Amino acid sequence: MRLRRDYSMTRHAEFSRTRKEGEAKGGAYLVLSTLADTDLPHHKAGVIITKKVGNAVIRNLLRRRIHAILARHLHHIQGKRYIVTVIRWRAPQATFQQLEADWLKQATRLGIIAP
């Protein structure tokens, strides 16, 4: 399953507003930030990954994994909100299941997914 294009964050202002004004929780492999916004037609999600994480192949693999996790769990998210996932440097050692478990744990801690 693929995350639809209209669910992706594309503007720098959306990313920075979510990181500054929203809540954030950090896990072993990622940091999840969220900001509720009732003016949105639907959720908007974005992924931030730096060059510290690895080469382009590794970064794109991790980005695709996070997009797959988002697409899988998007219908469970409560309310309309911005969601930013920042991938940490130890994420390349994680399997897909470990990344998904960490993402779900942080989403539950933030209250965007019911436990």
C-alpha positions in Angstrom: 0.0 0.0 0.0 1.2 3.5 -0.9 0.7 6.8 0.9 -1.3 9.1 -1.5 0.5 12.2 -2.7 -2.2 14.6 -1.2 -1.4 13.2 2.2 2.2 14.3 2.0 3.6 17.5 3.5 5.5 19.5 0.9 6.0 22.9 2.4 8.8 23.8 4.8 6.4 25.9 6.9 4.3 22.9 7.6 7.3 20.9 8.8 8.7 23.7 11.0 5.3 24.7 12.5 4.7 21.0 13.5 8.1 20.7 15.0 7.9 24.0 16.9 4.2 24.1 18.0 3.3 20.5 18.2 4.0 17.6 20.6 6.9 15.2 20.1 8.0 11.9 21.5 11.2 10.1 20.8 11.9 6.4 20.5 14.9 4.3 19.7 14.7 4.7 15.9 12.6 7.8 15.3 11.0 11.0 16.8 7.4 11.5 16.1 5.9 15.0 16.1 2.2 15.9 15.7 0.1 19.0 15.6 -3.7 19.0 15.4 -5.3 21.3 12.8 -9.1 21.2 12.2 -8.7 23.2 9.0 -7.1 20.3 7.2 -9.2 18.2 4.9 -7.3 15.1 6.0 -4.0 14.1 7.7 -0.7 15.3 6.3 2.5 13.4 6.9 6.2 14.0 6.3 9.5 12.4 6.9 12.8 14.1 7.8 16.1 12.2 7.4 19.6 13.7 7.4 22.7 12.5 5.7 24.1 11.3 9.0 21.8 8.3 8.7 23.5 6.8 5.7 23.9 7.0 1.9 21.0 7.8 -0.5 20.0 4.1 -0.9 19.7 3.6 2.9 17.8 7.0 3.4 15.4 6.2 0.6 14.8 2.7 1.9 14.0 4.1 5.4 11.7 6.8 3.9 9.8 4.1 1.9 9.4 2.0 5.1 8.0 5.0 7.0 5.6 5.8 4.2 4.4 2.1 4.2 3.9 2.3 8.0 1.9 5.6 7.6 -0.2 4.1 4.8 -0.9 1.0 6.9 -2.1 2.9 10.0 -3.4 6.2 8.5 -7.1 5.2 9.0 -6.4 4.6 12.8 -5.2 8.1 13.4 -7.7 10.2 15.4 -8.5 13.8 14.3 -7.0 15.8 11.5 -3.4 16.6 12.1 0.1 17.1 10.8 2.5 14.2 11.5 6.3 14.5 11.1 8.6 11.5 11.5 12.3 12.3 12.1 14.5 9.2 11.5 17.4 8.7 13.9 20.9 7.5 13.1 20.4 4.0 14.4 17.3 3.3 12.2 19.3 1.5 9.5 20.0 -1.4 11.9 16.2 -1.8 12.6 13.9 -4.2 10.7 10.6 -3.1 9.3 8.8 -4.6 12.3 11.0 -2.8 14.8 10.4 0.5 13.0 6.7 -0.1 12.9 6.6 -1.0 16.6 8.6 2.1 17.5 6.3 4.3 15.4 3.2 2.8 16.9 4.6 3.2 20.4 5.3 6.9 19.9 1.9 7.4 18.2 0.1 5.8 21.2 2.2 7.9 23.6 1.1 11.1 21.7 -2.5 9.9 21.7 -3.1 9.9 18.0 -3.7 6.2 17.9 -5.8 4.4 20.5 -3.9 1.7 22.5 
